Amino acid sequence: MSYQLIPLHKNLKFLDQCIGVLNDEWPRSREARRASLLKSYDKYPSLVLVHVESNALLGHARLSPVEGQKDASFLEAVVVARLCRGRGLGRMLMEMTENYALR
């Protein structure tokens, strides 16, 4: 199986799937969630883990700035889709997100 970590702002076709995965875990209005996700940008993105063959969104993680530390970030809103849990995807998502942050 092949997986890819994609900055959401570079591929908005995953926006609705991402809203669904996040709202399954932390309910919020779709409009508020959408507005939050659209703030993603290169340095502090919302990242989505995608299964390449099926184009299914499997997880989400967001990098956010650490106040007062210009080259630091912290990880938040890490979630794997409920039906995909227990397969090591959370660990993979964390590793891929860390590698993205270190670039």
Rosetta blueprint (number, residue, H / E / L):
1 M L
2 S L
3 Y E
4 Q E
5 L E
6 I E
7 P E
8 L H
9 H H
10 K H
11 N L
12 L H
13 K H
14 F H
15 L H
16 D H
17 Q H
18 C H
19 I H
20 G H
21 V H
22 L H
23 N H
24 D H
25 E H
26 W L
27 P L
28 R L
29 S L
30 R H
31 E H
32 A H
33 R H
34 R H
35 A H
36 S H
37 L H
38 L L
39 K L
40 S L
41 Y L
42 D L
43 K L
44 Y L
45 P L
46 S E
47 L E
48 V E
49 L E
50 V E
51 H E
52 V L
53 E L
54 S L
55 N L
56 A E
57 L E
58 L E
59 G E
60 H E
61 A E
62 R E
63 L E
64 S E
65 P E
66 V E
67 E L
68 G L
69 Q E
70 K E
71 D E
72 A E
73 S E
74 F E
75 L E
76 E E
77 A E
78 V E
79 V E
80 V E
81 A L
82 R H
83 L H
84 C H
85 R L
86 G L
87 R L
88 G L
89 L H
90 G H
91 R H
92 M H
93 L H
94 M H
95 E H
96 M H
97 T H
98 E H
99 N H
100 Y H
101 A H
102 L L
103 R L
